[in-house]
Amino acid sequence: MLAGMLFQLNWNPVPTYPEQESNLAITRRELKKLTTRAYRVENERWRLEGGRVS
């Protein structure tokens, strides 16, 4: 590990309560939408392949 990076990790801890939400946060509605979309895509692929398991 580089000395500068090690210094940053040692002296600049991640704040416990960040001032703004992380852009990685996802709402329940978004999660449901993504899950539903993935399910539909998989079902469509399965149907187009004639029911074969890949």
Secondary structure, 3 states (H helix, E strand, C coil): CCHHHHHHHHHCCCCCCCCCCCCCCCCHHHHHHHHHHHHHHHHHHHHHCCCCCC
